[in-house]
Amino acid sequence: QVQLVESGGGLAPAGASLTLSCAASERTASLYRMGWFRQRPGKEREFVASITQTKFTDYELSVKGRFTISRDNTENTVYLLMNSLKLEDTALYYCAADPTIGGNYIYWGRGTQVTVSS
């Protein structure tokens, strides 16, 4: 069982930056893919970004060019740098782990709240 703990959320004005962190209880180097998801008020949880063991990244269209996902396997941590925050980025952000190629995200954190103000 992999435990994931997110941190770094908070209140930020539109246009500001925030960095979210996701600390894993085991070596992230052993986890094929790490991802960030979010659930905006009144909406379903949605994909934000992912990164594989080979550092291949993928982004949801609305965050591409503003958000950057990275992983530090020496620290067993995954980051999400969020620049140029918009009001619509307000959400509960979750970290997730997909341990095997061709699998699914089966480990989830409890989330960290990001609120963007005007």
C-alpha positions as CSV (number, residue, x, y, z in Angstrom):
1,Q,0.0,0.0,0.0
2,V,1.5,3.3,-1.1
3,Q,0.5,6.4,0.9
4,L,0.5,9.7,-0.7
5,V,0.4,13.0,1.1
6,E,-0.2,16.3,-0.7
7,S,0.8,19.7,0.6
8,G,1.4,23.2,-0.7
9,G,-2.2,24.3,-1.3
10,G,-3.7,27.5,-0.1
11,L,-5.2,30.8,-1.1
12,A,-3.5,32.7,-3.9
13,P,-4.5,35.7,-6.0
14,A,-5.1,35.3,-9.7
15,G,-1.8,35.4,-11.7
16,A,0.2,34.1,-8.8
17,S,2.1,30.8,-8.5
18,L,1.9,27.9,-6.2
19,T,3.8,24.6,-5.9
20,L,2.1,21.5,-4.7
21,S,4.1,18.6,-3.4
22,C,3.2,14.9,-3.1
23,A,5.3,12.8,-0.7
24,A,5.1,9.0,-1.3
25,S,5.7,6.4,1.4
26,E,7.8,4.3,-0.9
27,R,10.3,4.9,-3.7
28,T,8.7,6.8,-6.5
29,A,11.3,5.4,-8.8
30,S,9.4,2.1,-8.5
31,L,6.1,3.7,-9.5
32,Y,5.5,3.9,-13.3
33,R,3.4,7.0,-13.4
34,M,2.5,9.7,-11.0
35,G,-0.3,12.1,-11.6
36,W,-2.2,15.1,-10.4
37,F,-6.0,15.4,-10.6
38,R,-8.4,18.0,-9.3
39,Q,-12.0,18.3,-8.4
40,R,-13.5,21.8,-9.0
41,P,-16.7,22.8,-7.1
42,G,-19.7,21.0,-8.5
43,K,-17.6,19.1,-11.0
44,E,-16.2,15.6,-11.4
45,R,-12.6,14.8,-10.6
46,E,-10.4,15.5,-13.7
47,F,-6.9,14.8,-14.9
48,V,-4.4,17.7,-14.6
49,A,-1.0,16.3,-15.3
50,S,1.1,13.1,-15.3
51,I,4.8,12.0,-15.4
52,T,6.2,8.6,-16.1
53,Q,9.4,7.0,-14.9
54,T,11.1,8.2,-18.0
55,K,9.9,11.7,-17.3
56,F,7.4,11.7,-20.1
57,T,4.8,14.3,-19.2
58,D,1.2,14.9,-20.2
59,Y,-1.1,17.8,-19.4
60,E,-4.7,18.7,-19.6
61,L,-5.2,21.3,-22.2
62,S,-6.3,24.2,-20.0
63,V,-3.1,24.0,-17.8
64,K,-0.6,23.3,-20.6
65,G,2.1,26.0,-20.6
66,R,1.1,27.1,-17.1
67,F,1.6,24.0,-14.9
68,T,4.7,21.9,-14.7
69,I,4.9,18.4,-13.2
70,S,8.1,17.0,-12.0
71,R,9.3,14.1,-9.9
72,D,12.3,13.8,-7.6
73,N,13.0,10.1,-7.0
74,T,15.7,10.9,-4.5
75,E,13.1,12.6,-2.3
76,N,10.2,10.3,-3.3
77,T,8.2,13.4,-4.1
78,V,6.2,14.7,-7.1
79,Y,5.6,18.4,-7.6
80,L,3.1,20.5,-9.5
81,L,4.3,24.0,-10.2
82,M,1.3,26.1,-11.0
83,N,1.9,29.5,-12.7
84,S,-0.5,32.2,-13.8
85,L,-3.2,30.8,-11.6
86,K,-6.8,31.5,-12.8
87,L,-10.0,31.5,-10.8
88,E,-11.0,28.3,-12.6
89,D,-8.0,26.5,-11.1
90,T,-9.8,26.6,-7.7
91,A,-10.1,23.0,-6.7
92,L,-9.1,20.2,-4.4
93,Y,-5.9,18.7,-6.0
94,Y,-5.1,15.1,-5.6
95,C,-1.9,13.2,-6.2
96,A,-2.2,9.6,-7.6
97,A,0.2,6.8,-8.4
98,D,-0.1,4.2,-11.2
99,P,2.5,1.5,-10.3
100,T,2.6,-0.5,-13.5
101,I,2.7,0.1,-17.2
102,G,-0.8,-0.4,-18.7
103,G,-2.4,-0.1,-15.2
104,N,-4.5,2.4,-13.5
105,Y,-4.1,5.0,-10.8
106,I,-4.7,2.9,-7.7
107,Y,-3.2,5.0,-5.0
108,W,-4.6,8.3,-4.1
109,G,-3.8,11.1,-1.6
110,R,-6.5,13.0,0.3
111,G,-6.0,16.2,-1.5
112,T,-4.9,19.7,-0.9
113,Q,-7.2,22.7,-1.5
114,V,-6.2,25.5,-3.9
115,T,-8.3,28.6,-3.9
116,V,-7.6,31.4,-6.4
117,S,-9.0,34.8,-5.6
118,S,-9.7,37.7,-7.9
